[in-house]
Amino acid sequence: MTTTTPSENSQLPDQRESELTPSSDGDLEKGSPKGSSELEAAASPAESTRPGAKAGLTLKQFWIVMLGLNVGMFLTALDFNIIATAVPIISSEFQSYQNSSWLGTAYLVSFALVLPIYGKLSDVFGRRNLFVVATFIFILGSGLCGGAKDIDMLIASRVVQGLGGGGIYGLVNVIVTDLVPLQHAGKYISFTGLVWAIADVAGPLLGGAFSQYATWRWCFYINLCISPISLAITLLVLKLPEPKTNMAEKSKGYDYGGTLALVGGTTMILLGISWGGVNFAWKSGQVIGTLIGGVVLLVVFVIVEHFVKDPLLPPSFLRRRAIVAMFFAEFFYGANLLGMMYYVPQFFQLVFGDSAVISGVGLLPLMLGLAVGNPIAGFITSKWGISLANAWVGAALEVLASGLITRWNAGTSRTEAVIELIILGVGQGAAMEGLLISSQAAVTPMLIGAITGLVIFMQTVGDIFGIAIFAALYQNQLRSTLGKLDLSQMQISSILHDITGIRTAYSGQLKTDIISSYADSLKTGWWLMFACAAALLISSAFGKQHKFTS
C-alpha cells in the first residue's frame, strides 16, 4: 500500500491563519521592546519556517526525528506484503493452507480498524505518547509472530502486530504537521510515499529470501532488530507539546459506540466471508449469522454517527454523491491492489514452480508500474489542474490488465505475465493519485484531514476483503477441482494442507493435472479482481472532476 498527500495549498484555513497572522497581543506601539522583537522575528521568516522550529527542534534533531518516524513507517509498510511470498512455506509447515489468507487479513483488519481511533486518542494523550505505545505493540506483535507455534498463534499475533502498525501509520503524517508549518508539510509528508514504494518492492523479495534461505520467522524478527531505532529516537529526540484539552471532557466526547459498531461489523462480515465453504458451509448458522450481524452493526454505526458530538464519519459525507462514490471507488481499488499483490506470487510458485525469491522478483513489474504511474498522474494534476481523469484512466488500465490476467493458465508465458503486470501497476498508480486528490477536493479545507483518513480506511478495508474473498472463491474451487481428479480424500486433504510438496510427491500426468487445478482455481480469483476493477471504473465515474487553478 502506497500513500500520497494533499497539495500544500490544501491546508486548513483556520490553522494556517493562526500560524501566519499576528495575535492581538503582538499589535503593540512601534518602538516598544516587545513589539520590536516580534517585528525582528517577523523579519526572519527563514527561522520561523525552518523544519523543526515549530516544535523547538534544531535542524539536525528534526532530520533525526524524520528518520525515526520513517523507519517505523517502513516496517509497518513492509508487513503488508512481506509474507506474500512466504505463505506457501508457512502454511505447509503448519499444515494449514486453507487458513493461509488470514496471515494477511489478520494484520490488515486490526491495522485498518485502529486508524481512526489513534487519531482521536492522540488529541487526548498526545501524539508522541501514542506513537511510543503503538511502536511497543508492534514490537510485541512481531516477537509473538516470530515465535508462533501454530497457525492460530501466528494469526492472533498478526492481529496484535496490526494494532501497533495502524497506530504508527496513522500518527506519522500527523506528527509531521506538528513539526513544520502547515503550508510546508506536504513536501515532508511526501517522504512517506517514497517509504511505501520502497517497502512495496522490498517486502516480497525479503519474504522470499528469508523463507527460502533462512526461516520465514525472520519476516518478523527483522522488526525486533530495527523497530527499537524508531522507538529510541522518539523517546530521546522527539519533543511535542502536551495536549491542552481537558482529558476527562475529551474522553467523554469520544465516539465509543461508533467505534465498537464499526470494528464489530467489519470483523463479523470478514469472518463470514472467510468461513464460507472452507470452515463451514455457506448455509450454516455460523456464516449466515456473522454476515447478518455484521451488516446490522454497520447500519447501527451509520445511525450512531448522526447523534454523537465528534463522529468518526461526519454524516454530511454520506449526503454527497461525489464523496460516497470515492468511498466505493477506494474500496474496490484496495481490493484489486492487495488481491493481486498477494496472489500473483502464489501463482508463480504453484503453477510456474518458482522459488519464494523468484516469485518475489516476478512481482517487480507490478511495483515498477506503480512507481511509474503514480508520479506521472501527479505531474498531470500539477500541469493541467485536473483531478479525477487520472482515476478514470488508471481504472480503465486496471480493467484491461485484470481482464487479460483471467486468461492465465499453466501455459502462460513469462513475457505475457510481465507486460500485463506493468500495465496493471501503471493503472493502480494513476488511480491511487486521482482518487485521493479528488476526495480531498470534494470537501472544504477544514475537512481534508477527515476525508483523507476515511478514504485510506476504505482502501484498507478493501485490501482486507480483496484477500479474503479471493481466498474463499479460490479455496472452494480448488477443493472442487481436485475432487474431479483420480485422488483419494486423504490425498486431497494432504494437498490442501501442504501445497509445496506436490512437485516431489506426484509425477507424470497426475502432477500436471494438479498444477492445472491450481491455475484453473485461481481463475475464479482473477475474475473477482476484474470485477473489482470494473466496479472501480463505474464508481469513479460518479465522482466529480475538479479543476485546480494555480
C-alpha positions as CSV (number, residue, x, y, z in Angstrom):
1,M,0.0,0.0,0.0
2,T,1.4,3.4,-1.1
3,T,0.3,6.8,0.1
4,T,0.0,10.2,-1.4
5,T,-0.6,13.5,0.2
6,P,-2.7,16.6,-0.3
7,S,-1.2,19.6,-2.1
8,E,0.4,22.2,0.0
9,N,-2.3,24.7,-0.9
10,S,-5.0,22.5,0.6
11,Q,-4.4,23.4,4.3
12,L,-6.9,24.2,7.0
13,P,-7.6,27.9,6.8
14,D,-8.1,28.5,10.5
15,Q,-4.9,26.7,11.4
16,R,-2.9,28.4,8.7
17,E,-4.1,31.8,9.7
18,S,-3.2,31.1,13.3
19,E,0.4,30.5,12.2
20,L,0.7,33.4,9.9
21,T,-1.4,36.2,11.5
22,P,-0.1,38.1,14.5
23,S,-2.2,37.9,17.6
24,S,-3.7,41.0,19.1
25,D,-1.2,40.8,21.9
26,G,1.5,41.5,19.4
27,D,-0.2,44.6,18.0
28,L,1.9,47.0,20.1
29,E,3.0,50.5,19.6
30,K,6.0,51.0,17.3
31,G,9.2,51.2,19.4
32,S,8.2,49.1,22.3
33,P,10.8,46.4,23.1
34,K,8.3,43.6,22.8
35,G,6.9,44.9,19.5
36,S,10.5,45.3,18.2
37,S,11.4,41.7,19.0
38,E,8.3,40.5,17.3
39,L,9.0,42.6,14.2
40,E,12.5,41.2,14.1
41,A,11.1,37.7,14.3
42,A,8.6,38.5,11.6
43,A,11.5,39.8,9.5
44,S,13.2,36.4,9.8
45,P,10.8,34.1,8.0
46,A,13.6,31.6,7.4
47,E,13.8,30.8,11.1
48,S,10.0,30.6,11.6
49,T,9.6,28.2,8.7
50,R,12.7,26.2,9.4
51,P,11.9,22.5,9.8
52,G,11.6,21.6,13.5
53,A,11.4,25.2,14.7
54,K,7.7,24.8,15.4
55,A,8.4,22.1,18.0
56,G,11.7,23.6,19.3
57,L,13.9,21.2,17.5
58,T,17.2,22.0,15.8
59,L,17.5,21.2,12.1
60,K,19.7,18.2,13.0
61,Q,17.2,17.0,15.5
62,F,14.4,17.4,13.0
63,W,16.0,15.1,10.5
64,I,16.9,12.6,13.1
65,V,13.2,12.5,14.1
66,M,12.2,12.2,10.5
67,L,14.5,9.2,10.2
68,G,12.9,7.6,13.3
69,L,9.4,8.2,12.0
70,N,10.1,6.8,8.6
71,V,11.9,3.7,10.0
72,G,8.7,2.9,11.8
73,M,6.7,3.7,8.7
74,F,8.9,1.4,6.6
75,L,8.5,-1.6,8.8
76,T,4.7,-1.0,9.0
77,A,4.5,-0.9,5.2
78,L,6.9,-3.9,4.9
79,D,4.5,-6.1,6.9
80,F,1.7,-5.5,4.4
81,N,3.3,-7.9,1.9
82,I,6.5,-9.4,3.3
83,I,4.7,-12.7,3.8
84,A,3.0,-12.8,0.4
85,T,5.9,-14.9,-1.0
86,A,6.3,-16.9,2.2
87,V,2.7,-18.0,2.6
88,P,3.1,-21.4,0.8
89,I,6.1,-22.3,3.0
90,I,4.5,-21.1,6.3
91,S,1.1,-22.8,5.6
92,S,2.8,-26.0,4.6
93,E,4.9,-26.1,7.8
94,F,1.8,-25.7,9.9
95,Q,-0.3,-27.9,7.6
96,S,-3.0,-25.3,7.2
97,Y,-3.1,-23.8,3.7
98,Q,-6.9,-23.4,3.9
99,N,-6.4,-20.8,6.6
100,S,-3.5,-19.0,5.0
101,S,-5.4,-16.0,3.8
102,W,-5.7,-14.9,7.5
103,L,-1.9,-14.4,7.6
104,G,-2.6,-11.3,5.5
105,T,-6.1,-10.3,6.6
106,A,-5.5,-10.6,10.3
107,Y,-2.9,-7.8,10.1
108,L,-4.9,-5.7,7.8
109,V,-8.1,-5.9,9.9
110,S,-6.6,-4.6,13.1
111,F,-4.5,-2.1,11.1
112,A,-7.5,-0.6,9.4
113,L,-9.8,-0.6,12.4
114,V,-7.4,1.4,14.7
115,L,-6.6,4.0,12.1
116,P,-9.4,6.4,13.1
117,I,-9.0,5.5,16.8
118,Y,-5.4,6.5,17.3
119,G,-6.0,9.9,15.7
120,K,-8.8,10.6,18.2
121,L,-6.8,9.3,21.2
122,S,-3.7,11.3,20.3
123,D,-5.7,14.5,20.8
124,V,-6.2,13.4,24.4
125,F,-3.0,11.6,25.4
126,G,-0.5,13.3,23.0
127,R,0.9,12.2,19.6
128,R,4.3,11.2,21.0
129,N,2.9,9.1,23.7
130,L,0.6,7.3,21.4
131,F,3.4,6.7,18.9
132,V,5.5,5.1,21.6
133,V,2.6,2.9,22.6
134,A,2.0,1.8,19.0
135,T,5.6,1.0,18.5
136,F,5.7,-1.1,21.6
137,I,2.6,-3.0,20.5
138,F,4.1,-3.5,17.0
139,I,7.4,-4.9,18.5
140,L,5.4,-7.2,20.8
141,G,3.3,-8.5,18.0
142,S,6.4,-9.1,15.8
143,G,8.0,-11.1,18.6
144,L,4.9,-13.2,19.0
145,C,4.7,-13.8,15.3
146,G,8.3,-14.9,15.1
147,G,7.8,-17.4,18.0
148,A,4.5,-18.7,16.8
149,K,4.0,-22.4,17.5
150,D,1.0,-23.0,15.2
151,I,-1.1,-21.2,12.6
152,D,-3.7,-20.0,15.2
153,M,-1.0,-18.3,17.3
154,L,0.6,-16.7,14.2
155,I,-2.8,-15.3,13.1
156,A,-3.6,-13.9,16.6
157,S,-0.1,-12.4,16.7
158,R,-0.6,-10.7,13.4
159,V,-3.7,-9.1,14.9
160,V,-1.5,-7.7,17.7
161,Q,1.1,-6.5,15.2
162,G,-1.6,-4.7,13.2
163,L,-2.8,-2.9,16.3
164,G,0.6,-1.3,16.5
165,G,1.2,-0.9,12.8
166,G,-2.0,1.0,12.3
167,G,-1.1,3.4,15.1
168,I,2.4,4.1,13.6
169,Y,0.9,4.7,10.1
170,G,-1.9,6.9,11.4
171,L,0.3,9.1,13.6
172,V,3.4,9.7,11.4
173,N,1.7,12.1,9.0
174,V,0.0,13.9,11.9
175,I,3.3,14.3,13.8
176,V,5.0,15.8,10.8
177,T,2.4,18.6,10.8
178,D,3.3,19.3,14.4
179,L,7.0,19.8,13.4
180,V,6.7,22.1,10.4
181,P,4.3,24.9,9.3
182,L,1.2,23.5,7.6
183,Q,1.9,25.3,4.4
184,H,5.2,23.3,4.1
185,A,4.0,20.0,5.5
186,G,3.3,18.4,2.1
187,K,6.9,18.2,1.0
188,Y,8.0,16.4,4.2
189,I,5.0,14.1,4.3
190,S,5.8,13.0,0.7
191,F,8.8,11.1,2.2
192,T,6.2,8.5,3.4
193,G,5.2,7.9,-0.1
194,L,8.7,7.0,-1.0
195,V,9.0,4.8,2.0
196,W,5.9,2.9,1.0
197,A,7.2,2.5,-2.6
198,I,10.5,1.0,-1.3
199,A,8.6,-1.3,1.1
200,D,6.3,-2.5,-1.7
201,V,9.3,-3.6,-3.7
202,A,11.4,-4.9,-0.8
203,G,8.6,-6.8,1.0
204,P,8.1,-9.8,-1.4
205,L,11.8,-10.0,-2.0
206,L,12.8,-10.2,1.6
207,G,9.9,-12.5,2.5
208,G,11.0,-14.9,-0.2
209,A,14.7,-14.7,0.7
210,F,14.1,-15.2,4.4
211,S,11.7,-18.2,3.9
212,Q,13.9,-19.9,1.3
213,Y,17.4,-19.3,2.7
214,A,16.9,-18.8,6.5
215,T,13.4,-19.1,8.1
216,W,10.1,-17.3,7.5
217,R,10.3,-16.2,11.1
218,W,12.8,-13.6,10.1
219,C,10.0,-11.8,8.3
220,F,9.1,-10.8,11.9
221,Y,12.4,-10.9,13.7
222,I,13.7,-8.1,11.4
223,N,11.2,-5.8,13.2
224,L,12.8,-6.6,16.5
225,C,16.2,-5.5,15.2
226,I,15.1,-2.3,13.5
227,S,12.0,-1.0,15.4
228,P,14.0,-0.1,18.5
229,I,15.8,2.6,16.4
230,S,12.5,4.3,15.8
231,L,11.5,3.9,19.4
232,A,14.8,5.3,20.8
233,I,14.7,8.3,18.5
234,T,11.1,9.1,19.5
235,L,11.8,8.8,23.2
236,L,15.1,10.7,23.2
237,V,14.8,13.3,20.5
238,L,11.1,14.0,19.6
239,K,9.6,16.8,21.6
240,L,5.9,17.8,21.2
241,P,3.6,19.9,23.3
242,E,1.3,18.0,25.5
243,P,-2.4,18.4,24.7
244,K,-4.0,21.4,26.5
245,T,-7.5,20.0,26.3
246,N,-9.3,18.6,29.3
247,M,-8.6,14.9,29.2
248,A,-11.9,13.9,31.0
249,E,-14.0,16.1,28.8
250,K,-12.3,14.9,25.6
251,S,-12.7,11.2,26.7
252,K,-16.4,11.7,27.3
253,G,-16.9,13.1,23.8
254,Y,-15.1,10.2,22.1
255,D,-17.3,8.1,19.7
256,Y,-17.1,4.8,21.6
257,G,-20.4,3.5,20.2
258,G,-19.5,4.2,16.6
259,T,-16.0,2.6,17.1
260,L,-17.4,-0.6,18.5
261,A,-20.1,-0.8,15.8
262,L,-17.6,-0.2,13.0
263,V,-15.0,-2.7,14.4
264,G,-17.6,-5.3,15.2
265,G,-19.4,-5.0,11.9
266,T,-16.4,-5.2,9.7
267,T,-14.9,-8.1,11.6
268,M,-18.1,-10.1,11.5
269,I,-18.6,-9.7,7.8
270,L,-14.9,-10.7,7.1
271,L,-15.3,-13.8,9.3
272,G,-18.4,-14.8,7.5
273,I,-16.8,-14.5,4.1
274,S,-13.6,-16.3,5.2
275,W,-15.5,-19.2,6.8
276,G,-17.9,-19.8,4.0
277,G,-17.2,-23.0,2.2
278,V,-13.9,-23.5,4.0
279,N,-14.6,-23.8,7.7
280,F,-18.4,-24.0,7.5
281,A,-21.0,-24.5,4.8
282,W,-22.3,-21.2,3.2
283,K,-25.8,-22.1,4.5
284,S,-24.6,-22.8,8.1
285,G,-25.7,-20.7,11.0
286,Q,-22.2,-19.5,11.7
287,V,-21.7,-18.0,8.3
288,I,-25.2,-16.5,7.9
289,G,-25.3,-15.3,11.5
290,T,-21.9,-13.4,11.2
291,L,-22.8,-11.9,7.8
292,I,-26.2,-10.6,9.0
293,G,-24.8,-9.5,12.4
294,G,-22.0,-7.6,10.5
295,V,-24.5,-5.8,8.3
296,V,-26.7,-4.8,11.2
297,L,-23.7,-3.4,13.2
298,L,-22.6,-1.3,10.2
299,V,-26.2,0.1,9.9
300,V,-26.0,0.9,13.6
301,F,-22.7,2.6,13.0
302,V,-24.2,4.9,10.4
303,I,-27.2,5.7,12.7
304,V,-25.0,6.4,15.7
305,E,-22.8,8.8,13.7
306,H,-25.8,11.2,13.5
307,F,-26.1,11.6,17.2
308,V,-22.6,11.8,18.6
309,K,-20.7,15.1,19.2
310,D,-17.5,14.1,17.5
311,P,-18.3,11.3,14.9
312,L,-15.7,9.1,13.2
313,L,-17.7,9.6,10.0
314,P,-19.3,13.1,9.5
315,P,-22.9,12.4,8.4
316,S,-22.6,15.2,5.8
317,F,-20.2,13.0,3.8
318,L,-23.0,10.4,3.2
319,R,-25.2,13.1,1.7
320,R,-22.7,13.9,-1.0
321,R,-22.8,11.7,-4.1
322,A,-19.2,12.5,-5.1
323,I,-17.9,11.6,-1.7
324,V,-19.8,8.3,-1.4
325,A,-18.6,7.4,-4.9
326,M,-15.0,7.9,-3.8
327,F,-15.6,5.7,-0.8
328,F,-16.8,2.9,-3.0
329,A,-14.0,3.5,-5.5
330,E,-11.3,3.4,-2.8
331,F,-12.8,0.1,-1.5
332,F,-12.7,-1.6,-4.9
333,Y,-9.3,-0.1,-5.6
334,G,-7.9,-1.6,-2.4
335,A,-9.4,-5.0,-3.2
336,N,-7.8,-5.2,-6.6
337,L,-4.4,-3.8,-5.3
338,L,-3.8,-6.3,-2.4
339,G,-5.7,-9.2,-4.0
340,M,-3.2,-9.1,-6.9
341,M,-0.2,-8.3,-4.8
342,Y,-1.0,-11.3,-2.5
343,Y,-1.9,-14.0,-5.0
344,V,0.3,-13.3,-8.1
345,P,3.4,-14.6,-6.2
346,Q,1.4,-17.7,-5.2
347,F,0.5,-18.3,-8.9
348,F,4.2,-18.1,-9.8
349,Q,5.1,-20.6,-7.0
350,L,2.2,-23.0,-7.5
351,V,2.0,-23.0,-11.3
352,F,5.4,-22.0,-12.6
353,G,7.2,-23.8,-9.8
354,D,9.2,-20.7,-8.8
355,S,11.1,-20.4,-5.6
356,A,9.9,-17.9,-3.0
357,V,12.6,-15.5,-4.0
358,I,11.9,-15.7,-7.7
359,S,8.2,-15.3,-7.2
360,G,9.0,-12.0,-5.4
361,V,11.1,-11.0,-8.4
362,G,8.1,-11.8,-10.5
363,L,6.1,-9.2,-8.7
364,L,8.6,-6.4,-9.6
365,P,6.9,-5.5,-12.9
366,L,3.7,-4.6,-10.9
367,M,5.7,-2.5,-8.5
368,L,7.6,-0.8,-11.4
369,G,4.2,0.1,-12.9
370,L,3.1,1.6,-9.6
371,A,6.2,3.6,-9.2
372,V,5.8,5.0,-12.7
373,G,2.0,5.5,-12.8
374,N,1.8,7.5,-9.5
375,P,4.2,10.3,-10.3
376,I,3.0,10.6,-13.9
377,A,-0.5,11.1,-12.5
378,G,0.8,13.7,-10.0
379,F,2.6,15.6,-12.8
380,I,-0.6,15.6,-14.9
381,T,-2.6,17.0,-12.0
382,S,0.0,19.7,-11.4
383,K,0.4,20.6,-15.1
384,W,-3.2,20.7,-16.2
385,G,-5.0,21.0,-12.8
386,I,-7.4,18.0,-13.3
387,S,-8.2,15.6,-10.5
388,L,-10.4,12.6,-11.5
389,A,-9.2,12.0,-15.0
390,N,-6.2,10.1,-13.6
391,A,-8.5,7.8,-11.7
392,W,-10.6,7.1,-14.9
393,V,-7.6,6.3,-17.0
394,G,-6.0,4.2,-14.2
395,A,-9.2,2.3,-13.6
396,A,-9.5,1.6,-17.3
397,L,-6.0,0.2,-17.4
398,E,-6.8,-2.0,-14.4
399,V,-9.8,-3.3,-16.2
400,L,-7.7,-4.1,-19.2
401,A,-4.9,-5.8,-17.3
402,S,-7.2,-7.7,-14.9
403,G,-9.2,-9.0,-17.9
404,L,-6.1,-10.2,-19.6
405,I,-4.9,-11.9,-16.4
406,T,-8.1,-14.0,-16.3
407,R,-6.5,-15.9,-19.2
408,W,-3.6,-17.1,-17.1
409,N,-3.1,-20.8,-17.1
410,A,-0.4,-23.4,-16.8
411,G,0.9,-22.5,-20.2
412,T,1.0,-18.7,-19.7
413,S,4.4,-17.2,-20.8
414,R,6.6,-15.1,-18.6
415,T,6.6,-12.3,-21.2
416,E,2.8,-12.1,-21.1
417,A,2.8,-12.0,-17.3
418,V,5.4,-9.2,-17.2
419,I,3.6,-7.0,-19.7
420,E,0.2,-7.4,-18.1
421,L,1.6,-6.7,-14.6
422,I,3.3,-3.5,-15.8
423,I,0.0,-2.3,-17.3
424,L,-1.8,-3.2,-14.1
425,G,0.7,-1.4,-11.9
426,V,0.6,1.8,-14.0
427,G,-3.2,1.8,-13.7
428,Q,-3.1,1.3,-10.0
429,G,-0.6,4.1,-9.5
430,A,-2.6,6.5,-11.6
431,A,-5.9,5.6,-9.9
432,M,-4.4,6.0,-6.4
433,E,-3.4,9.6,-7.0
434,G,-6.6,10.5,-8.8
435,L,-8.9,9.1,-6.1
436,L,-7.2,10.7,-3.2
437,I,-6.8,14.2,-4.7
438,S,-10.5,14.1,-5.9
439,S,-11.7,13.1,-2.5
440,Q,-9.7,16.0,-0.9
441,A,-11.0,18.4,-3.5
442,A,-14.6,17.4,-2.8
443,V,-14.6,18.9,0.8
444,T,-13.8,22.2,2.4
445,P,-10.2,22.7,3.6
446,M,-11.4,22.2,7.2
447,L,-12.4,18.6,6.4
448,I,-9.4,17.5,4.4
449,G,-7.9,15.6,7.3
450,A,-11.2,13.7,8.0
451,I,-11.8,12.8,4.3
452,T,-8.1,11.7,3.9
453,G,-8.3,9.3,6.9
454,L,-11.6,7.9,5.8
455,V,-10.6,7.1,2.2
456,I,-7.4,5.5,3.4
457,F,-9.6,3.5,5.8
458,M,-11.9,2.4,2.9
459,Q,-8.9,1.4,0.8
460,T,-7.5,-0.7,3.7
461,V,-10.9,-2.4,4.2
462,G,-10.9,-3.1,0.5
463,D,-7.4,-4.6,0.9
464,I,-8.9,-7.0,3.6
465,F,-11.9,-8.1,1.5
466,G,-9.8,-8.5,-1.7
467,I,-7.6,-11.1,0.0
468,A,-10.5,-12.7,2.0
469,I,-13.0,-13.1,-0.9
470,F,-10.3,-14.2,-3.3
471,A,-9.3,-16.9,-0.8
472,A,-12.9,-18.0,-0.3
473,L,-13.5,-18.4,-4.0
474,Y,-10.2,-19.9,-4.8
475,Q,-10.2,-22.5,-1.9
476,N,-13.7,-23.6,-2.7
477,Q,-13.0,-24.0,-6.4
478,L,-9.7,-25.8,-5.7
479,R,-11.4,-28.4,-3.4
480,S,-14.0,-29.0,-6.1
481,T,-11.5,-29.3,-9.0
482,L,-9.2,-31.7,-7.1
483,G,-12.2,-33.8,-6.4
484,K,-12.6,-34.5,-10.1
485,L,-9.1,-36.0,-10.3
486,D,-8.0,-39.6,-9.5
487,L,-7.2,-38.7,-5.9
488,S,-8.3,-40.1,-2.6
489,Q,-9.8,-37.9,0.0
490,M,-6.7,-38.3,2.1
491,Q,-4.6,-37.1,-0.9
492,I,-6.8,-34.1,-1.5
493,S,-6.6,-33.2,2.2
494,S,-2.8,-33.5,2.1
495,I,-2.6,-31.3,-1.0
496,L,-4.8,-28.6,0.6
497,H,-2.7,-28.6,3.7
498,D,0.8,-28.8,2.1
499,I,1.0,-27.2,-1.3
500,T,4.8,-27.2,-1.5
501,G,5.2,-30.9,-1.7
502,I,3.2,-31.7,-4.8
503,R,6.1,-31.5,-7.2
504,T,8.0,-34.2,-5.2
505,A,5.0,-36.3,-4.1
506,Y,3.5,-36.7,-7.6
507,S,4.8,-37.2,-11.1
508,G,3.6,-37.6,-14.7
509,Q,0.1,-36.6,-15.8
510,L,-1.3,-36.5,-12.3
511,K,1.2,-33.9,-11.3
512,T,0.4,-31.9,-14.4
513,D,-3.3,-32.2,-13.6
514,I,-2.8,-31.0,-10.1
515,I,-0.8,-27.9,-11.2
516,S,-3.5,-27.2,-13.8
517,S,-6.1,-27.4,-11.0
518,Y,-4.3,-24.7,-9.1
519,A,-4.2,-22.5,-12.2
520,D,-7.9,-23.1,-13.1
521,S,-9.0,-22.5,-9.5
522,L,-7.0,-19.2,-9.3
523,K,-9.0,-18.0,-12.3
524,T,-12.1,-17.5,-10.0
525,G,-10.0,-15.0,-8.0
526,W,-8.7,-13.3,-11.2
527,W,-12.3,-12.8,-12.3
528,L,-13.0,-11.3,-8.9
529,M,-10.1,-8.9,-9.5
530,F,-11.6,-8.0,-12.9
531,A,-15.0,-7.3,-11.3
532,C,-13.3,-5.1,-8.7
533,A,-11.5,-3.1,-11.4
534,A,-14.8,-2.7,-13.3
535,A,-16.6,-1.6,-10.1
536,L,-13.7,0.9,-9.5
537,L,-14.2,2.4,-13.0
538,I,-18.0,2.7,-12.5
539,S,-17.7,4.1,-9.0
540,S,-15.2,6.8,-10.1
541,A,-17.5,7.8,-12.9
542,F,-19.9,9.1,-10.3
543,G,-17.2,11.3,-8.7
544,K,-16.7,15.0,-9.5
545,Q,-14.0,16.3,-11.7
546,H,-12.3,19.3,-10.1
547,K,-10.2,21.9,-11.9
548,F,-7.4,23.3,-9.9
549,T,-6.1,26.8,-10.6
550,S,-2.6,27.9,-10.0
